[in-house]
Amino acid sequence: MKKKQPMKERKNRQPFFKTIFDLRFSILDIVNHRISNIEYLIIFVFILLLPTQLGKHFFFSLSYLSGVRIDYLAPTIYLTDIIAFLILFLNVKILWNLLKNKFFLIFIFLISLNILFSQVKPIAFYQTLKIIEILGLFFVFKEKILSLKMILFAFALGASFEVILSIMQFASKHSIQGIFYFFGERYFTLSLPDIAKTSLFGVEILRPYGTFSHPNSMGGFYLLIYFFVLTGNKFTNVYLKSLILFLSSILIFLSFSKIAIITYLFLNIIYLIKNKLRLNCSLCFFSRILVLIILALFFISAKGDILSFDKRVTLFQNALTIIWQNPLFGVGMGDYLFAQHQIAIKYPYFFLQPVHNIILLFLSEAGIILFGFVFYNLYKIYKDYKSYSFYYCFAAVLVTGMFDHYWLTLQQNLLLFPVIFGLLYRHKSTA
């Protein structure tokens, strides 16, 4: 028979175990108070995996144009979609209220008309399901009471992973593969023709992708997280907040996305000017601005594709042509590339991309009626926000969206959007 341990010995062990469970950034600390069941753990994993893009693409005959396989036209089930579905399933009560919402019912009617008049109905239907997924997530994050420390910790872990992977890609000039493949890293090397690259002081370098489809997408993703965390007054954990701002800044600069870096610089200067009174040191204030300007100019000076501007102008003109030809109901959600493929291009090689402007892209796919309805309701929501944090995040999306399309086309950016703005709406009176 085993002897019972003396009470004194057991008491001496308690501080050790208490220390283990009280680690500052332990999982138990993440899930304390509110995070006490499987639902909140799923939400934590969802936010943690937002930067990833592990998924299964389904390539059908309609996923090919001129014999070239187009990822944009391949219905895809991502791991983050599965987790999002679980979140929506566990919040049926919240979604039931959404079904009673007059805006949502009118939206469903109008988008059904969009599918009816679309050029390729299966793609339009799939894209409509993605939109409903995003709306559902927005309402869930708008209504749920979540631990802000959990959100920060998930963002910090994800950003740390992306920084390590991006630096490895930058140094080796190719993808790392191995285990990173299961997080969605695509195979690429500096020698591939369609890979994002740039030249700095005459040296050709690879723009790191992390686990994103393109460096621009990564830059925009962390630009939004940066200003969400920077301007959120509810984030009281200074260490986690500073870590996320630091890691996000690294990823924004490493992306070599000129528009993301310029937006980062512009909004940071505005933020510093608005908060100048909080700084007792004028030298510190001007030093911060000077450092930001020098860093931004260094990365912006890198030279990328010399035809980039010409291509964007061509896409802009094509979008206006498509809108003119399909004004009322558009070409169908997700069907933009089918319509653009019917327009002759001047390049000697295959070039097919969505227009690099989210306003024109959405207008060409949705048509004037649906676009006007969505724009009017977004304006009402915009007026309802009482948070200057919202204005910074909104500006980050709008400015980058004027020069790229990833907020409407790429998985990570699409899912980050409802999370950030749902949380902002939740804390709109205090953020």
C-alpha positions in Angstrom: 0.0 0.0 0.0 1.3 3.4 -1.0 1.9 5.9 1.7 0.1 9.2 1.5 2.4 12.1 1.0 2.8 14.4 3.9 0.6 17.4 3.8 3.7 19.6 4.0 5.3 18.1 0.9 2.1 18.4 -1.1 1.8 22.0 -0.1 5.3 22.7 -1.3 4.5 21.4 -4.7 1.5 23.7 -5.2 3.6 26.8 -6.0 5.4 25.0 -8.8 2.2 23.9 -10.5 0.6 27.3 -9.9 3.6 28.8 -11.7 3.1 26.5 -14.7 -0.5 27.4 -15.0 0.0 31.1 -14.5 2.5 31.6 -17.4 1.7 34.9 -18.9 1.1 33.8 -22.4 -0.1 30.2 -21.7 -3.2 28.8 -23.4 -5.0 28.8 -20.0 -4.3 32.5 -19.8 -5.7 33.0 -23.3 -8.9 31.2 -22.5 -9.6 32.5 -19.0 -12.8 34.1 -18.0 -14.8 34.0 -21.3 -12.9 31.3 -23.2 -14.1 28.3 -21.4 -15.6 26.0 -24.0 -14.9 24.5 -27.4 -16.6 27.3 -29.3 -14.1 29.9 -28.1 -11.2 27.5 -28.8 -12.5 27.2 -32.4 -12.6 31.0 -32.7 -9.0 31.2 -31.4 -7.8 28.6 -34.0 -9.7 30.4 -36.7 -8.0 33.8 -36.0 -4.7 32.0 -35.7 -5.0 30.4 -39.1 -6.4 33.4 -41.0 -3.0 34.0 -42.7 -2.9 30.4 -44.1 -4.5 29.1 -47.3 -4.5 25.4 -47.1 -7.3 24.2 -49.3 -8.6 21.9 -52.0 -9.2 23.4 -55.4 -11.7 21.8 -57.8 -10.8 22.5 -61.4 -13.6 22.0 -63.8 -13.8 22.9 -67.5 -15.0 26.4 -66.6 -11.8 26.9 -64.6 -9.7 27.1 -67.8 -9.4 30.0 -70.2 -7.5 29.5 -73.5 -6.3 26.2 -72.0 -4.8 28.0 -69.0 -5.9 26.9 -65.5 -7.1 29.9 -63.5 -7.2 29.6 -59.7 -9.7 32.4 -59.4 -12.2 30.3 -61.3 -11.7 27.1 -59.3 -14.2 26.6 -56.4 -12.1 25.9 -53.3 -12.7 24.6 -49.8 -10.1 26.0 -47.4 -9.4 24.8 -43.9 -10.4 28.2 -42.7 -13.8 27.8 -44.5 -14.4 24.6 -42.6 -13.6 26.3 -39.3 -15.8 29.3 -40.3 -18.6 26.9 -40.9 -18.2 25.5 -37.4 -18.3 29.0 -36.0 -21.5 29.8 -37.9 -23.0 26.5 -36.9 -22.4 27.1 -33.2 -24.0 30.6 -33.5 -27.3 29.6 -35.2 -29.2 31.9 -32.9 -27.2 35.0 -34.1 -27.7 33.9 -37.7 -31.4 33.4 -37.2 -31.6 37.1 -36.4 -29.7 37.8 -39.6 -32.5 36.0 -41.5 -35.0 38.4 -40.0 -32.9 41.4 -41.1 -34.6 43.4 -43.9 -31.2 44.3 -45.4 -30.2 40.7 -45.7 -33.5 39.6 -47.3 -33.3 42.4 -49.9 -29.7 41.5 -50.5 -30.5 37.8 -51.1 -33.2 38.9 -53.6 -30.8 41.2 -55.5 -27.9 38.7 -55.5 -30.3 36.0 -56.8 -31.0 38.3 -59.7 -27.3 38.7 -60.2 -26.9 34.9 -60.4 -29.8 34.7 -62.8 -28.2 37.2 -65.2 -24.6 36.0 -64.6 -22.4 34.7 -67.4 -21.3 31.6 -65.6 -23.9 30.6 -63.0 -21.9 27.9 -61.1 -19.1 30.4 -60.3 -21.6 33.2 -59.4 -23.4 30.8 -57.1 -20.1 29.7 -55.4 -19.0 33.3 -55.0 -22.4 34.2 -53.5 -21.9 31.5 -50.9 -18.6 33.1 -50.0 -20.3 36.5 -49.6 -22.9 34.9 -47.3 -20.1 33.3 -45.3 -18.5 36.7 -44.8 -21.8 38.4 -43.8 -22.4 35.6 -41.3 -18.9 36.0 -39.8 -19.4 39.7 -39.5 -22.6 39.3 -37.5 -21.0 36.7 -35.3 -18.0 38.8 -34.4 -20.2 41.8 -34.0 -22.3 40.0 -31.4 -19.8 37.7 -29.6 -18.1 38.8 -26.4 -14.5 37.7 -26.9 -11.3 38.0 -25.0 -9.2 40.8 -26.6 -6.1 39.1 -25.2 -7.0 36.0 -27.0 -7.4 37.9 -30.3 -4.0 39.7 -29.8 -2.3 36.4 -29.0 -3.7 34.7 -32.1 -2.6 37.6 -34.3 0.9 37.6 -32.6 1.4 33.8 -33.2 0.3 34.0 -36.8 2.5 37.1 -37.5 5.5 35.4 -35.9 5.1 32.4 -38.1 4.7 34.6 -41.2 7.8 36.7 -40.3 10.0 33.5 -39.9 8.8 32.0 -43.2 9.1 35.3 -45.1 12.6 35.9 -44.0 13.6 32.3 -45.0 12.0 32.8 -48.4 13.7 36.2 -48.8 17.1 34.8 -47.9 16.8 31.6 -50.0 15.0 33.2 -53.0 12.5 30.3 -53.2 9.7 28.7 -51.2 10.7 26.5 -48.3 8.0 23.8 -48.7 8.1 20.8 -46.3 5.7 21.4 -43.4 5.0 24.9 -44.7 3.1 23.4 -47.7 0.4 22.3 -45.3 -0.1 26.0 -44.3 -0.7 26.9 -47.9 2.8 28.0 -49.1 3.0 27.7 -52.9 6.0 26.5 -54.8 8.0 29.3 -56.4 11.6 30.3 -57.2 13.2 33.5 -58.3 13.6 32.0 -61.9 9.9 31.5 -62.5 8.5 34.1 -64.9 5.3 35.1 -63.1 6.8 35.4 -59.6 6.7 38.7 -57.8 10.3 40.1 -57.7 12.0 43.4 -57.5 15.4 45.0 -57.9 17.2 46.9 -55.1 20.5 48.6 -55.9 20.8 46.5 -59.1 20.3 43.2 -57.2 17.2 41.1 -58.2 15.4 39.9 -55.1 12.4 37.7 -54.4 9.4 39.4 -52.8 8.5 36.9 -50.0 5.0 35.4 -50.1 4.7 33.8 -46.7 1.6 31.6 -47.0 -0.2 34.2 -49.2 -1.0 34.1 -52.9 0.9 37.3 -53.5 3.1 39.7 -51.4 0.7 42.5 -52.0 -2.0 40.4 -50.3 0.3 39.9 -47.3 1.1 43.6 -47.1 -2.5 44.6 -47.1 -3.5 41.9 -44.6 -1.0 43.0 -42.0 -1.6 46.7 -42.8 -5.2 46.2 -41.6 -4.1 44.3 -38.5 -1.5 46.9 -37.7 -4.0 49.8 -37.6 -6.6 47.7 -35.9 -4.2 47.0 -33.0 -2.5 50.5 -33.1 -5.7 52.4 -32.7 -7.6 50.0 -30.4 -7.8 51.6 -27.0 -9.3 48.4 -25.5 -6.0 46.6 -26.0 -4.4 47.0 -22.6 -1.6 44.4 -23.0 1.3 46.6 -24.0 3.7 43.8 -24.7 1.4 41.9 -27.0 0.3 45.1 -28.7 3.9 46.2 -29.3 4.9 42.7 -30.6 2.1 42.7 -33.2 2.9 46.2 -34.4 6.5 45.3 -34.8 5.9 42.0 -36.6 3.2 43.6 -38.8 5.6 46.4 -39.8 8.2 43.9 -40.8 5.8 42.0 -43.0 4.5 45.2 -44.6 8.0 46.3 -45.6 9.1 42.8 -46.7 6.1 42.6 -49.0 7.6 45.5 -51.0 4.0 46.5 -51.8 4.4 50.2 -52.6 0.8 51.1 -51.9 0.7 49.2 -48.6 4.0 51.0 -47.5 2.8 54.4 -48.6 -0.5 53.9 -46.8 1.4 52.7 -43.7 3.5 55.8 -43.8 0.6 58.2 -44.5 -1.7 56.9 -41.8 1.1 56.6 -39.2 2.0 60.3 -39.7 -1.6 61.2 -39.2 -1.8 59.1 -36.1 1.4 60.6 -34.7 0.2 64.2 -35.4 -3.2 63.5 -33.7 -1.4 62.1 -30.7 1.4 64.6 -30.6 0.1 66.1 -27.4 0.6 62.8 -25.6 4.4 63.0 -26.4 6.3 65.3 -24.0 9.3 65.1 -26.3 9.2 67.0 -29.6 12.5 65.4 -30.6 10.9 62.0 -30.1 7.9 63.0 -32.2 10.0 64.2 -35.2 12.4 61.3 -34.9 9.6 58.7 -35.3 8.3 60.4 -38.4 11.8 60.7 -39.9 12.5 57.0 -39.2 9.2 56.0 -40.9 9.9 58.2 -43.9 13.5 56.8 -44.4 12.3 53.2 -44.1 9.4 53.7 -46.5 11.6 55.5 -49.1 14.2 52.7 -48.9 11.6 49.9 -49.7 9.7 52.0 -52.2 12.8 52.7 -54.1 12.9 49.0 -55.2 12.0 48.6 -58.9 9.5 46.0 -59.9 7.7 45.2 -63.1 8.2 48.1 -65.5 4.9 47.4 -67.2 3.0 47.3 -63.9 1.4 50.8 -64.4 0.6 50.1 -68.1 -1.1 46.8 -67.1 -3.2 48.4 -64.4 -4.4 51.1 -66.9 -5.3 48.4 -69.4 -7.3 46.5 -66.7 -9.0 49.8 -65.7 -10.1 50.4 -69.2 -11.4 46.8 -69.6 -13.4 47.2 -66.4 -15.1 50.3 -67.7 -15.9 48.5 -71.0 -17.5 45.6 -69.0 -19.5 47.9 -66.8 -20.8 49.8 -69.9 -21.8 46.5 -71.5 -23.5 45.0 -68.4 -24.7 48.1 -66.4 -27.8 46.8 -64.4 -27.0 43.3 -63.1 -23.3 43.0 -63.9 -21.6 39.9 -65.3 -22.1 37.9 -62.1 -20.2 37.6 -58.9 -16.8 36.0 -59.6 -17.4 36.1 -63.4 -15.2 39.1 -64.1 -12.4 37.2 -65.8 -14.9 35.5 -68.2 -16.0 38.9 -69.4 -12.5 40.3 -69.6 -11.3 37.3 -71.6 -13.6 38.4 -74.4 -11.6 41.7 -74.7 -8.5 41.5 -76.8 -5.2 42.3 -75.0 -2.1 43.9 -76.4 0.4 41.8 -74.6 2.2 39.0 -76.6 1.7 36.6 -73.6 -1.3 35.4 -71.6 -2.3 38.0 -69.2 -5.5 37.8 -67.2 -6.0 39.4 -63.9 -9.0 41.1 -62.2 -9.0 44.9 -62.4 -6.8 46.3 -59.6 -9.6 48.4 -58.0 -12.3 46.9 -55.7 -14.9 49.5 -56.6 -14.7 48.8 -60.3 -14.4 45.1 -59.8 -17.5 44.9 -57.6 -19.5 47.3 -59.8 -18.7 45.2 -62.9 -19.7 42.0 -61.2 -22.7 43.2 -59.2 -24.2 45.8 -61.5 -25.5 49.2 -60.6 -28.6 48.0 -58.7 -26.8 45.6 -56.3 -23.8 47.9 -56.0 -26.0 50.9 -55.1 -27.9 48.9 -52.5 -24.7 47.7 -50.8 -23.0 51.1 -51.1 -26.0 52.8 -49.4 -26.1 50.4 -46.5 -22.3 50.5 -46.1 -22.6 54.3 -45.9 -25.3 53.9 -43.1 -23.0 51.6 -41.2 -20.1 54.0 -41.7 -22.2 56.8 -40.1 -23.1 54.6 -37.2 -19.5 53.9 -36.2 -18.3 56.1 -33.3 -14.7 55.1 -33.4 -11.7 56.7 -35.0 -10.2 53.2 -35.0 -12.7 52.4 -37.7 -11.6 55.3 -39.9 -8.0 54.2 -39.9 -8.9 50.6 -40.8 -11.4 51.7 -43.4 -8.8 54.0 -44.9 -6.3 51.1 -45.0 -8.7 48.9 -47.0 -10.0 51.7 -49.2 -6.6 53.1 -50.2 -5.0 49.7 -50.9 -8.3 48.6 -52.6 -8.1 51.4 -55.1 -4.9 49.8 -56.5 -5.4 46.1 -56.0 -8.2 43.5 -55.9 -7.2 41.1 -53.0 -9.9 42.4 -50.6 -12.5 40.8 -52.9 -10.7 37.9 -54.4 -8.2 36.2 -52.0 -9.1 34.0 -49.1 -7.1 35.5 -46.3 -8.1 39.1 -46.9 -11.7 38.2 -47.5 -12.0 36.5 -44.1 -10.0 39.1 -42.2 -12.4 41.8 -43.3 -15.5 40.6 -41.3 -13.4 39.7 -38.3 -11.8 43.2 -38.0 -14.9 45.2 -38.8 -17.1 42.9 -36.7 -14.9 43.5 -33.7 -14.7 47.2 -34.4 -18.5 47.4 -34.5 -18.7 45.5 -31.3 -16.5 48.1 -29.6 -17.6 51.1 -31.7 -18.4 53.3 -28.8 -15.1 52.9 -27.0 -12.5 52.0 -29.6 
